[in-house]
């Protein structure tokens, strides 16, 4: 049985599809591809976007809990 681990990232709206976001997605893909890095586990990512210079909404989204089945 495989364990699914949720990891997340907050990016500003102007960083959507940026090299930084692509690097994050690649890192998750790389970890999942080489199963010896996290045996019996797979990473799932959740990316949220926030307006630039809006720390209130960034903090609010960062604290929001999600449930996955």
Backbone as JSON Lines, residues from 0, in Angstrom:
{"i":0,"aa":"X","n":[0.84,-1.18,0.0],"ca":[0.0,0.0,0.0],"c":[0.89,1.24,0.0]}
{"i":1,"aa":"X","n":[0.53,2.19,-0.83],"ca":[1.32,3.4,-0.96],"c":[0.7,4.54,-0.15]}
{"i":2,"aa":"X","n":[1.54,5.32,0.45],"ca":[1.11,6.46,1.23],"c":[1.18,7.71,0.34]}
{"i":3,"aa":"X","n":[0.19,8.57,0.4],"ca":[0.18,9.81,-0.36],"c":[0.45,10.96,0.59]}
{"i":4,"aa":"X","n":[1.46,11.74,0.28],"ca":[1.84,12.88,1.1],"c":[1.53,14.16,0.34]}
{"i":5,"aa":"X","n":[0.81,15.05,0.98],"ca":[0.43,16.31,0.36],"c":[1.47,17.37,0.68]}
{"i":6,"aa":"X","n":[1.97,18.03,-0.34],"ca":[2.84,19.17,-0.17],"c":[2.23,20.33,-0.93]}
{"i":7,"aa":"X","n":[2.47,21.52,-0.47],"ca":[1.84,22.66,-1.11],"c":[2.81,23.8,-1.35]}
{"i":8,"aa":"X","n":[2.35,24.73,-2.16],"ca":[3.14,25.92,-2.46],"c":[2.2,27.09,-2.69]}
{"i":9,"aa":"X","n":[2.65,28.25,-2.26],"ca":[1.95,29.49,-2.54],"c":[2.79,30.3,-3.51]}
{"i":10,"aa":"X","n":[2.18,30.69,-4.61],"ca":[2.84,31.55,-5.58],"c":[1.96,32.77,-5.82]}
{"i":11,"aa":"X","n":[2.6,33.87,-6.18],"ca":[1.81,35.03,-6.56],"c":[1.2,34.76,-7.93]}
{"i":12,"aa":"X","n":[0.13,35.47,-8.22],"ca":[-0.58,35.25,-9.49],"c":[0.31,35.49,-10.7]}
{"i":13,"aa":"X","n":[1.28,36.42,-10.55],"ca":[2.18,36.68,-11.68],"c":[3.27,35.63,-11.82]}
{"i":14,"aa":"X","n":[3.37,34.7,-10.87],"ca":[4.33,33.6,-10.96],"c":[3.73,32.34,-11.59]}
{"i":15,"aa":"X","n":[2.47,32.42,-11.99],"ca":[1.81,31.25,-12.59],"c":[2.57,30.83,-13.85]}
{"i":16,"aa":"X","n":[2.91,29.56,-13.93],"ca":[3.69,28.98,-15.03],"c":[5.09,29.56,-15.15]}
{"i":17,"aa":"X","n":[5.6,30.11,-14.06],"ca":[6.95,30.68,-14.05],"c":[7.99,29.57,-13.87]}
{"i":18,"aa":"X","n":[9.27,29.89,-14.09],"ca":[10.32,28.89,-13.84],"c":[10.31,28.36,-12.41]}
{"i":19,"aa":"X","n":[9.94,29.21,-11.45],"ca":[9.89,28.77,-10.06],"c":[8.82,27.71,-9.85]}
{"i":20,"aa":"X","n":[7.63,27.95,-10.41],"ca":[6.55,26.97,-10.3],"c":[6.91,25.68,-11.03]}
{"i":21,"aa":"X","n":[7.49,25.81,-12.19],"ca":[7.87,24.61,-12.95],"c":[8.94,23.81,-12.21]}
{"i":22,"aa":"X","n":[9.86,24.49,-11.53],"ca":[10.88,23.8,-10.73],"c":[10.24,23.03,-9.58]}
{"i":23,"aa":"X","n":[9.24,23.63,-8.94],"ca":[8.52,22.94,-7.86],"c":[7.84,21.68,-8.39]}
{"i":24,"aa":"X","n":[7.12,21.82,-9.5],"ca":[6.44,20.66,-10.09],"c":[7.44,19.58,-10.51]}
{"i":25,"aa":"X","n":[8.57,20.0,-11.07],"ca":[9.59,19.04,-11.49],"c":[10.16,18.3,-10.28]}
{"i":26,"aa":"X","n":[10.39,19.01,-9.19],"ca":[10.93,18.37,-7.98],"c":[9.99,17.28,-7.48]}
{"i":27,"aa":"X","n":[8.69,17.57,-7.46],"ca":[7.71,16.57,-7.02],"c":[7.71,15.39,-7.99]}
{"i":28,"aa":"X","n":[7.72,15.67,-9.28],"ca":[7.76,14.61,-10.29],"c":[9.02,13.75,-10.12]}
{"i":29,"aa":"X","n":[10.16,14.39,-9.9],"ca":[11.43,13.68,-9.75],"c":[11.41,12.76,-8.53]}
{"i":30,"aa":"X","n":[10.9,13.27,-7.42],"ca":[10.81,12.46,-6.19],"c":[9.9,11.26,-6.41]}
{"i":31,"aa":"X","n":[8.78,11.46,-7.1],"ca":[7.86,10.34,-7.37],"c":[8.45,9.34,-8.37]}
{"i":32,"aa":"X","n":[9.22,9.83,-9.33],"ca":[9.8,8.96,-10.35],"c":[10.84,8.0,-9.75]}
{"i":33,"aa":"X","n":[11.64,8.51,-8.83],"ca":[12.68,7.68,-8.21],"c":[12.17,7.21,-6.85]}
{"i":34,"aa":"X","n":[11.54,6.07,-6.86],"ca":[10.85,5.57,-5.66],"c":[11.79,5.3,-4.49]}
{"i":35,"aa":"X","n":[13.09,5.22,-4.74],"ca":[14.01,5.02,-3.62],"c":[14.14,6.28,-2.76]}
{"i":36,"aa":"X","n":[13.72,7.43,-3.27],"ca":[13.79,8.66,-2.48],"c":[12.73,8.7,-1.39]}
{"i":37,"aa":"X","n":[11.54,8.24,-1.7],"ca":[10.46,8.13,-0.71],"c":[9.79,6.77,-0.89]}
{"i":38,"aa":"X","n":[10.4,5.72,-0.36],"ca":[9.83,4.38,-0.55],"c":[8.39,4.28,-0.02]}
{"i":39,"aa":"X","n":[7.56,3.63,-0.77],"ca":[6.16,3.38,-0.41],"c":[5.35,4.67,-0.2]}
{"i":40,"aa":"X","n":[5.76,5.75,-0.85],"ca":[5.04,7.01,-0.72],"c":[5.09,7.78,-2.03]}
{"i":41,"aa":"X","n":[4.08,8.58,-2.26],"ca":[4.02,9.46,-3.42],"c":[3.61,10.84,-2.96]}
{"i":42,"aa":"X","n":[4.22,11.84,-3.58],"ca":[3.86,13.22,-3.27],"c":[2.74,13.69,-4.19]}
{"i":43,"aa":"X","n":[1.86,14.46,-3.62],"ca":[0.8,15.14,-4.37],"c":[0.96,16.61,-4.03]}
{"i":44,"aa":"X","n":[0.92,17.46,-5.04],"ca":[1.07,18.88,-4.73],"c":[-0.23,19.65,-4.89]}
{"i":45,"aa":"X","n":[-0.32,20.7,-4.11],"ca":[-1.44,21.63,-4.18],"c":[-0.85,23.02,-4.28]}
{"i":46,"aa":"X","n":[-1.05,23.66,-5.42],"ca":[-0.53,25.0,-5.64],"c":[-1.67,25.99,-5.53]}
{"i":47,"aa":"X","n":[-1.45,27.01,-4.74],"ca":[-2.41,28.1,-4.57],"c":[-1.76,29.39,-5.04]}
{"i":48,"aa":"X","n":[-2.57,30.27,-5.59],"ca":[-2.08,31.56,-6.09],"c":[-2.71,32.68,-5.28]}
{"i":49,"aa":"X","n":[-1.9,33.67,-4.96],"ca":[-2.36,34.82,-4.19],"c":[-1.95,36.1,-4.92]}
{"i":50,"aa":"X","n":[-2.7,37.16,-4.7],"ca":[-2.32,38.44,-5.3],"c":[-0.97,38.91,-4.76]}
{"i":51,"aa":"X","n":[-0.21,39.57,-5.6],"ca":[1.08,40.11,-5.19],"c":[0.85,41.18,-4.11]}
{"i":52,"aa":"X","n":[1.74,41.2,-3.12],"ca":[1.67,42.18,-2.01],"c":[0.4,42.04,-1.18]}
{"i":53,"aa":"X","n":[-0.12,40.84,-1.03],"ca":[-1.32,40.61,-0.23],"c":[-1.03,39.53,0.8]}
{"i":54,"aa":"X","n":[-0.32,39.9,1.84],"ca":[0.08,38.92,2.85],"c":[-1.11,38.37,3.63]}
{"i":55,"aa":"X","n":[-2.2,39.13,3.73],"ca":[-3.38,38.65,4.45],"c":[-3.94,37.4,3.78]}
{"i":56,"aa":"X","n":[-4.19,37.46,2.47],"ca":[-4.74,36.3,1.77],"c":[-3.72,35.17,1.66]}
{"i":57,"aa":"X","n":[-2.44,35.51,1.59],"ca":[-1.42,34.47,1.56],"c":[-1.43,33.68,2.86]}
{"i":58,"aa":"X","n":[-1.5,34.37,3.98],"ca":[-1.54,33.69,5.28],"c":[-2.81,32.87,5.42]}
{"i":59,"aa":"X","n":[-3.92,33.42,4.95],"ca":[-5.2,32.71,5.05],"c":[-5.19,31.42,4.23]}
{"i":60,"aa":"X","n":[-4.66,31.49,3.0],"ca":[-4.59,30.29,2.17],"c":[-3.58,29.3,2.72]}
{"i":61,"aa":"X","n":[-2.51,29.79,3.3],"ca":[-1.49,28.91,3.86],"c":[-1.99,28.1,5.04]}
{"i":62,"aa":"X","n":[-2.95,28.65,5.76],"ca":[-3.48,27.96,6.94],"c":[-4.66,27.06,6.63]}
{"i":63,"aa":"X","n":[-5.23,27.23,5.44],"ca":[-6.42,26.45,5.09],"c":[-6.08,24.96,5.02]}
{"i":64,"aa":"X","n":[-6.86,24.16,5.66],"ca":[-6.64,22.72,5.67],"c":[-7.46,22.06,4.58]}
{"i":65,"aa":"X","n":[-6.88,21.05,3.99],"ca":[-7.57,20.31,2.93],"c":[-7.6,18.83,3.32]}
{"i":66,"aa":"X","n":[-8.64,18.16,2.88],"ca":[-8.76,16.72,3.11],"c":[-8.75,16.02,1.76]}
{"i":67,"aa":"X","n":[-7.94,14.99,1.67],"ca":[-7.86,14.17,0.46],"c":[-8.18,12.73,0.83]}
{"i":68,"aa":"X","n":[-8.8,12.04,-0.06],"ca":[-9.15,10.63,0.18],"c":[-8.27,9.75,-0.65]}
